[in-house]
Amino acid sequence: MQLGQRIMIIGSGGAGKSTLARQLGAVTGLPVIHLDAEHWRPGWVETPKEEWRRKVEELTRRDRWIMDGNYGGTLAIRMAAAETVIFLDYPWWLCLGRVLKRQILYRGQTRPDLTPGCPERLDREFLRWICFDFPRRNRPRLLGLVEEYQEGRHIIIHRSPKETRRWLAEIEGSKA
């Protein structure tokens, strides 16, 4: 399968978007852009909306990239630029378990895919987003955007980590 030079990875928090981006970057040689690292400033300060939009437009103009993250306000910009869209459409309970594990592994530390000065944190709002908001609101919206932008793009939807691992192994095998 030809993935192209601009790959977008979306899915719930805890689905493994950043991990897959790193793995895919290692296999393809494409540069990885973690949107969390681009969006957040030290101390978990958000980039202002217009500045963020300009930043995403600038990032998507690059010839080659793997971008992971949702950020609804800029999804259409990234969808329009992507050649491949990978949606990690995993159950909420699996994502929640992964977020809790991540909290234990990185508690008080900054993850590799985040801006320095943004230590791992877990709050009620994020838990609510994973368990309720993402499955009920964000997931249907993402599926609608994927359908809207499917023409001329490779759309890959994985419903389990096992499916993703199998697919990645096939990609690795085709590059060998």
Wavefront OBJ file of the C-alpha trace (Angstrom):
o trace
v 0.000 0.000 0.000
v 1.251 3.461 -0.899
v 0.721 5.732 2.102
v 1.918 8.902 0.458
v 4.054 11.621 1.997
v 1.450 13.295 4.238
v -0.169 11.057 6.838
v -2.654 12.132 9.498
v -3.439 10.036 12.597
v -6.583 10.736 14.623
v -8.443 9.016 17.458
v -9.365 9.312 21.113
v -6.916 10.272 23.811
v -5.083 7.110 24.810
v -5.636 5.383 21.467
v -1.924 5.464 20.679
v -1.749 8.168 18.012
v 1.683 9.432 19.047
v 3.083 5.932 19.444
v 1.871 4.921 15.988
v 3.239 8.168 14.532
v 6.701 7.400 15.944
v 6.575 3.796 14.730
v 5.375 4.783 11.272
v 7.976 7.541 11.103
v 10.708 5.007 11.846
v 9.454 2.725 9.052
v 8.795 5.371 6.397
v 11.442 7.948 7.224
v 8.771 10.655 7.239
v 9.167 13.423 9.835
v 6.729 13.185 12.744
v 4.804 16.216 13.979
v 3.098 15.730 17.343
v 0.351 18.344 17.391
v 0.262 18.291 21.192
v 3.878 19.505 21.209
v 3.019 22.226 18.695
v -0.204 23.362 20.403
v 0.738 23.513 24.077
v 3.150 25.978 25.599
v 4.966 25.306 28.890
v 2.574 25.138 31.828
v -0.240 23.781 29.650
v -0.944 27.172 28.077
v -2.850 26.883 24.793
v -1.722 28.610 21.634
v -4.251 31.351 20.746
v -6.815 30.191 18.175
v -5.738 32.289 15.167
v -2.056 31.689 15.803
v -2.783 27.943 16.055
v -4.653 27.958 12.766
v -1.746 29.717 11.028
v 0.710 27.249 12.577
v -1.279 24.247 11.299
v -1.559 25.802 7.838
v 2.216 26.274 7.842
v 2.838 22.685 8.999
v 0.520 21.193 6.367
v 2.302 23.073 3.570
v 5.369 20.919 4.160
v 5.912 18.196 1.567
v 6.357 15.297 3.979
v 4.879 14.593 7.400
v 3.088 12.318 9.803
v 0.820 14.369 12.085
v -0.914 12.965 15.110
v -3.699 14.658 17.022
v -7.299 15.788 16.701
v -7.740 19.522 17.402
v -11.179 19.937 15.864
v -10.747 23.535 14.761
v -8.013 22.552 12.294
v -9.160 19.086 11.229
v -10.437 20.233 7.843
v -7.112 21.936 7.056
v -5.206 18.740 7.793
v -7.722 16.470 6.059
v -7.474 18.546 2.895
v -3.669 18.262 2.904
v -3.340 14.598 3.945
v -2.848 11.780 1.465
v -3.592 9.139 4.100
v -5.855 9.401 7.146
v -5.521 6.775 9.868
v -8.315 6.700 12.445
v -7.630 4.654 15.581
v -11.273 3.932 16.362
v -10.824 2.027 19.605
v -13.373 1.491 22.403
v -13.450 4.187 25.094
v -12.666 1.717 27.868
v -9.456 0.616 26.131
v -8.359 4.244 25.683
v -9.188 4.990 29.319
v -7.032 2.073 30.472
v -4.150 3.306 28.352
v -4.470 6.848 29.719
v -4.396 5.508 33.283
v -1.293 3.446 32.451
v 0.317 6.500 30.857
v -0.465 8.496 34.001
v 1.455 5.962 36.088
v 4.411 5.832 33.682
v 4.807 9.592 33.243
v 3.338 11.066 36.424
v 4.917 14.478 36.969
v 7.088 14.103 33.849
v 6.678 15.419 30.327
v 5.971 12.742 27.711
v 8.216 12.691 24.620
v 5.337 13.896 22.413
v 4.567 16.980 24.532
v 6.082 20.413 24.976
v 8.726 20.561 27.723
v 7.103 22.036 30.817
v 3.823 20.168 30.306
v 4.006 17.315 32.819
v 1.576 14.423 32.475
v -1.711 15.237 34.147
v -5.089 13.658 34.524
v -8.180 15.663 35.311
v -11.907 15.081 35.424
v -12.480 16.976 32.155
v -10.064 14.754 30.204
v -11.576 11.585 31.687
v -15.055 12.804 30.731
v -13.840 13.532 27.199
v -12.460 9.996 26.778
v -15.438 8.187 28.319
v -18.348 10.305 27.091
v -17.585 13.251 24.831
v -15.296 11.511 22.356
v -17.528 8.455 21.754
v -20.768 10.468 21.572
v -19.708 13.671 19.808
v -16.147 13.645 18.511
v -16.139 10.146 17.020
v -19.249 10.737 14.851
v -17.793 14.081 13.741
v -14.468 12.451 12.815
v -16.225 9.681 10.894
v -18.238 12.324 9.030
v -15.085 14.241 8.102
v -13.355 11.049 7.006
v -16.318 10.308 4.742
v -16.383 13.880 3.437
v -12.670 13.865 2.573
v -12.310 10.236 1.456
v -12.065 10.967 -2.266
v -8.451 10.920 -3.403
v -7.150 9.754 -0.008
v -6.259 6.480 1.618
v -8.587 6.038 4.585
v -7.534 3.470 7.169
v -9.743 2.774 10.173
v -8.413 0.418 12.826
v -10.824 -0.821 15.462
v -8.300 -2.608 17.688
v -4.627 -2.401 18.637
v -4.172 -5.916 17.240
v -5.444 -4.747 13.854
v -3.039 -1.777 13.989
v -0.064 -3.986 14.922
v -0.847 -6.382 12.077
v -1.118 -3.498 9.603
v 2.141 -1.929 10.811
v 3.910 -5.288 10.436
v 2.679 -5.436 6.818
v 4.021 -1.918 6.189
v 7.361 -2.873 7.757
v 7.467 -6.024 5.625
v 6.803 -4.092 2.435
v 9.694 -1.704 3.225
v 12.184 -4.551 3.815
l 1 2 3 4 5 6 7 8 9 10 11 12 13 14 15 16 17 18 19 20 21 22 23 24 25 26 27 28 29 30 31 32 33 34 35 36 37 38 39 40 41 42 43 44 45 46 47 48 49 50 51 52 53 54 55 56 57 58 59 60 61 62 63 64 65 66 67 68 69 70 71 72 73 74 75 76 77 78 79 80 81 82 83 84 85 86 87 88 89 90 91 92 93 94 95 96 97 98 99 100 101 102 103 104 105 106 107 108 109 110 111 112 113 114 115 116 117 118 119 120 121 122 123 124 125 126 127 128 129 130 131 132 133 134 135 136 137 138 139 140 141 142 143 144 145 146 147 148 149 150 151 152 153 154 155 156 157 158 159 160 161 162 163 164 165 166 167 168 169 170 171 172 173 174 175 176
